[in-house]
């Protein structure tokens, strides 16, 4: 009886945590499961109401140059004598190459401050005073999408991407992803409070709810946990998703006046002119409908068209006789026919005769 209880317990635990990579049962969970501190922080984390999200995005803060940024440095005036290297990355020591004017540290500076510093460096190195333009073409700002997605990893932050944009950039959720244990984690300093924001993926994709579709910031981590057996069982028994994402949802009575991201302020269009309905005019009788116009057009009898396959009658069509060419003084007289001798030379026998063909002189 005790042995049977142990077996049932092991089977229950194995079904809850899953299987190992080798295909056998294991008591250790293999997958992207939430740790106890992470789950505790997620369950007690409030929804960030004032944070930037879809329909309420904010401008990215001023960028400070850092190692790895791809920049282009060039004079503002193209006819300037100052020659600078092409596009380059900020080195690990924070410097950029200015060619014959040396190197200068730009890490930690804004783009405007780096331009002024480069202009000063060129003048100090003996170059002419000129305005310099520094363009940031590939910033070294990334966010991370981890867990049960098809292509996890670091993704460059291009603009004002949201959580949905980040998950789709990582290839979307795979078939083992949890629909409840998704969270966005912001980097924080040691021994400080942790920022863990829950993500309601089903509400974002199926209901268009932008409450948890936060705007991604540099260094954010989006973690998608592995779906557990208990989560599947709870879903099939209650037919509901995550408890923290099952708030009341109501349809809009007037969806045409709801603000969107592309059109945040929707104004009703002014009413246009009312359409004019034309009444169809029907003829009084069939004879009136078939009656000719008041100014009839004279009909012209056209000859009947002949079929290209029909033979032409002999009586109606006569072929013209060919005309003889007119004599002209430019015509050359006919050439005289020269008869060539067909007989072989009398002094030599015919080599193609049967008697002489095989008896050739050596």
C-alpha positions in Angstrom: 0.0 0.0 0.0 2.8 2.4 0.9 4.7 1.4 -2.3 1.6 2.1 -4.4 1.3 5.5 -2.8 4.9 6.3 -3.7 4.3 5.3 -7.3 1.3 7.5 -7.6 3.1 10.4 -6.1 6.0 10.1 -8.4 3.7 9.9 -11.5 1.8 12.9 -10.3 5.0 15.0 -9.8 6.4 13.9 -13.1 3.2 14.9 -14.9 3.3 18.2 -13.2 6.9 19.1 -13.9 7.3 17.4 -17.3 9.9 15.1 -18.8 13.7 15.4 -19.0 15.6 15.9 -22.2 16.5 12.3 -22.5 12.9 11.2 -22.6 12.8 9.7 -19.1 10.8 10.9 -16.1 12.6 13.3 -13.8 11.8 15.0 -10.6 13.8 18.1 -11.6 11.8 20.5 -13.9 13.3 20.8 -17.3 12.2 24.0 -19.0 11.7 27.7 -18.5 9.8 27.7 -15.3 9.4 30.6 -12.9 11.4 30.5 -9.7 9.7 31.0 -6.4 11.0 34.6 -5.9 10.1 35.5 -9.5 6.5 34.1 -9.1 6.1 35.8 -5.7 7.2 39.1 -7.2 5.0 38.7 -10.2 1.9 37.9 -8.2 2.3 40.9 -5.9 3.4 43.3 -8.7 0.8 46.0 -9.6 0.0 46.9 -13.2 1.9 50.0 -14.2 -0.8 52.4 -15.0 1.4 55.4 -15.8 4.0 53.5 -17.8 4.3 54.1 -21.6 2.4 51.5 -23.6 0.5 51.2 -26.9 -1.7 54.2 -27.5 0.4 56.1 -24.9 4.0 55.9 -26.1 6.7 58.2 -25.1 9.8 59.6 -26.7 13.0 57.6 -26.0 15.3 59.6 -23.7 18.4 61.3 -25.0 20.9 58.7 -26.2 24.4 58.8 -24.7 27.1 57.3 -27.0 28.5 54.0 -25.8 30.9 51.3 -27.1 29.4 49.4 -30.0 27.4 52.3 -31.5 27.8 52.6 -35.2 28.3 56.3 -36.2 29.1 58.3 -39.3 31.3 61.4 -38.8 31.6 63.8 -41.8 32.0 67.6 -42.4 28.8 69.6 -42.9 30.2 71.3 -46.0 31.1 68.7 -48.6 33.8 70.9 -50.2 35.8 71.1 -46.9 39.4 69.9 -46.9 38.8 67.9 -43.7 38.9 64.2 -44.5 37.5 61.7 -41.9 37.2 58.0 -41.9 33.9 56.3 -43.0 31.3 54.9 -40.7 32.8 53.2 -37.7 31.9 51.7 -34.3 32.8 53.3 -31.0 35.6 51.2 -29.7 35.6 49.4 -26.4 37.6 52.2 -24.8 35.0 54.7 -25.9 37.1 56.3 -28.7 36.5 57.0 -32.4 39.1 57.4 -35.1 39.5 60.8 -36.8 42.2 59.8 -39.2 45.1 62.3 -39.3 43.6 64.2 -36.4 44.0 61.3 -33.9 41.4 59.7 -31.6 38.9 61.2 -29.2 36.8 59.7 -26.4 33.0 60.1 -27.2 31.5 57.4 -24.9 29.2 58.9 -22.3 28.5 62.1 -24.4 25.4 63.1 -26.3 25.6 63.5 -30.1 25.7 67.3 -29.9 28.5 67.2 -27.2 30.5 64.7 -29.3 30.3 67.0 -32.4 31.7 70.0 -30.5 34.5 67.8 -29.1 35.5 66.5 -32.5 35.5 70.1 -34.0 37.8 71.2 -31.2 40.1 68.2 -31.7 40.4 69.0 -35.5 41.4 72.6 -34.8 43.9 71.6 -32.1 45.5 69.1 -34.5 46.1 71.8 -37.2 43.0 71.4 -39.3 40.7 74.1 -40.5 37.7 75.1 -38.4 34.7 73.3 -39.8 31.3 72.1 -38.7 31.1 68.3 -38.1 28.0 66.1 -38.3 27.8 62.9 -36.3 25.0 60.5 -37.2 24.0 57.5 -35.1 23.0 54.8 -37.6 23.0 51.7 -35.4 22.7 52.3 -31.6 23.9 49.6 -29.3 20.6 49.3 -27.4 19.0 45.9 -27.1 16.2 44.2 -25.2 16.0 40.5 -24.5 13.2 38.0 -25.2 13.8 34.7 -23.3 12.0 31.5 -22.6 9.4 29.7 -24.8 9.7 31.7 -28.0 10.9 30.4 -31.4 14.0 32.7 -31.6 15.1 33.9 -28.1 18.0 36.3 -27.8 19.0 40.0 -27.8 17.1 42.2 -30.3 18.2 45.7 -31.3 15.8 48.4 -30.1 15.0 50.5 -33.2 12.1 52.7 -32.2 9.2 52.5 -29.8 8.5 48.8 -29.9 5.9 47.3 -27.6 5.7 43.9 -25.9 3.8 42.5 -28.8 6.4 43.8 -31.3 9.2 42.2 -29.2 7.5 38.8 -29.0 6.8 38.8 -32.7 10.4 39.9 -33.5 11.5 36.8 -31.5 9.4 34.5 -33.7 6.3 34.4 -31.6 5.4 31.9 -28.9 6.0 28.2 -29.4 3.7 25.3 -28.5 5.1 25.0 -25.0 4.6 28.6 -24.0 2.5 29.6 -21.0 -0.3 32.1 -21.5 -0.3 33.2 -17.9 3.4 33.3 -16.8 4.6 36.1 -19.0 6.4 39.1 -17.6 8.5 42.1 -18.4 11.4 42.7 -16.1 13.3 46.0 -15.9 16.9 46.1 -14.9 17.4 47.5 -11.4 20.3 48.2 -9.1 21.6 45.7 -6.5 19.6 45.5 -3.2 16.7 47.5 -4.6 13.1 46.7 -5.4 12.4 44.7 -8.6 10.2 45.8 -11.4 8.2 42.8 -12.7 5.2 43.6 -14.9 2.7 40.9 -15.8 1.8 40.4 -19.5 -1.6 39.3 -20.6 -0.8 37.9 -24.0 -4.3 36.6 -24.8 -5.9 40.0 -23.9 -3.4 41.8 -26.1 -3.9 39.6 -29.1 -7.5 38.6 -28.9 -9.2 41.6 -27.2 -6.8 44.5 -28.2 -6.3 45.3 -24.5 -3.3 47.6 -24.3 -3.1 47.5 -20.5 -0.1 45.2 -20.4 1.3 46.0 -23.9 4.1 48.1 -22.5 6.6 50.1 -24.5 10.0 48.3 -24.4 12.9 50.2 -22.9 16.7 49.4 -23.4 17.7 46.5 -21.3 14.2 45.1 -20.7 13.8 41.3 -20.3 10.6 39.6 -21.6 10.4 36.1 -20.1 7.9 33.5 -21.3 7.6 30.5 -18.9 6.9 26.9 -19.9 3.3 25.8 -19.6 2.7 23.3 -16.7 0.3 20.4 -16.5 -1.7 22.1 -13.8 -2.2 25.1 -16.0 -3.5 22.9 -18.8 -5.8 21.1 -16.4 -7.1 24.4 -14.9 -7.8 25.8 -18.4 -9.8 22.7 -19.5 -11.8 22.6 -16.3 -12.7 26.3 -16.0 -12.3 27.4 -19.6 -10.6 30.5 -18.4 -7.1 31.8 -18.8 -4.8 33.5 -16.3 -6.6 34.7 -13.1 -4.7 38.0 -13.1 -5.9 38.6 -16.7 -9.5 37.7 -16.4 -10.9 41.1 -15.7 -14.2 42.3 -17.0 -14.2 43.1 -20.7 -17.0 44.9 -22.4 -17.5 45.8 -26.1 -17.5 49.4 -27.1 -20.9 50.8 -28.1 -19.4 53.0 -30.8 -16.2 51.4 -32.1 -15.8 54.0 -34.9 -15.0 56.8 -32.4 -12.4 54.9 -30.3 -8.9 56.4 -30.6 -6.2 54.2 -32.1 -2.4 54.3 -32.3 -2.4 55.6 -35.9 -5.2 58.0 -35.3 -5.2 59.0 -31.6 -7.8 61.7 -32.0 -10.8 60.6 -34.1 -13.1 63.4 -35.2 -16.3 62.6 -37.0 -16.4 63.7 -40.6 -18.8 66.5 -41.6 -22.0 65.2 -43.3 -21.7 65.3 -47.1 -24.5 66.0 -49.6 -27.4 63.7 -49.6 -27.4 61.2 -52.5 -30.0 61.9 -55.2 -32.1 59.0 -56.3 -32.9 59.0 -60.0 -36.3 57.6 -61.0 -36.1 55.1 -63.9 -38.1 56.1 -67.0 -40.0 53.2 -68.6 -41.5 53.4 -72.1 -45.3 53.5 -72.3 -45.5 50.5 -74.6 -43.3 48.2 -76.5 -44.0 50.0 -79.8 -42.7 53.2 -78.2 -39.6 51.4 -77.1 -38.9 50.1 -80.6 -39.8 53.4 -82.3 -37.0 55.0 -84.3 -35.5 58.3 -83.3 -36.9 61.6 -84.5 -34.0 62.1 -86.9 -33.4 58.7 -88.5 -30.0 58.0 -90.2 -30.1 56.9 -93.8 -29.2 53.3 -94.2 -26.5 52.4 -96.7 -26.5 49.0 -98.3 -23.1 47.3 -98.0 -22.0 44.6 -100.3 -22.2 41.1 -98.8 -19.0 39.9 -97.2 -17.5 36.8 -98.9 -16.3 34.0 -96.8 -12.5 33.3 -97.2 -13.2 29.6 -97.7 -16.0 30.0 -100.2 -15.0 29.5 -103.9 -15.3 32.5 -106.2 -17.8 32.2 -109.0 -16.3 31.9 -112.5 -18.8 34.2 -114.2 -18.4 37.2 -111.9 -14.6 37.2 -111.4 -12.2 37.1 -114.2 -8.5 36.9 -113.7 -6.4 39.4 -115.6 -3.9 38.1 -118.1 -0.2 38.6 -117.2 1.3 41.5 -118.9 4.4 41.1 -121.0 7.4 43.1 -119.9 8.1 46.2 -121.7 11.3 46.3 -123.8 13.9 48.5 -122.3 17.3 49.6 -123.4 18.7 48.7 -119.9 18.0 45.0 -120.3 21.2 43.1 -120.9 21.4 40.7 -123.9 21.3 37.0 -122.9 24.6 35.3 -122.2 26.0 32.9 -124.7 25.9 29.3 -123.6 29.3 27.6 -123.7 29.4 23.9 -124.2 32.1 22.1 -122.1 33.6 18.9 -123.4 32.3 15.9 -121.7 34.8 13.5 -123.2 38.1 13.0 -121.5 41.3 14.2 -123.1 42.2 12.1 -126.1 45.8 11.7 -124.9 44.8 10.4 -121.4 42.4 7.6 -120.7 39.4 8.2 -118.5 40.5 7.3 -114.9 36.9 6.5 -113.8 36.4 3.6 -116.3 36.3 0.2 -114.8 39.4 -1.0 -116.5 41.5 2.0 -115.6 40.2 2.6 -112.1 42.1 -0.3 -110.4 45.1 -0.1 -112.7 46.5 3.3 -111.8 50.1 4.1 -112.5 52.2 4.3 -109.3 
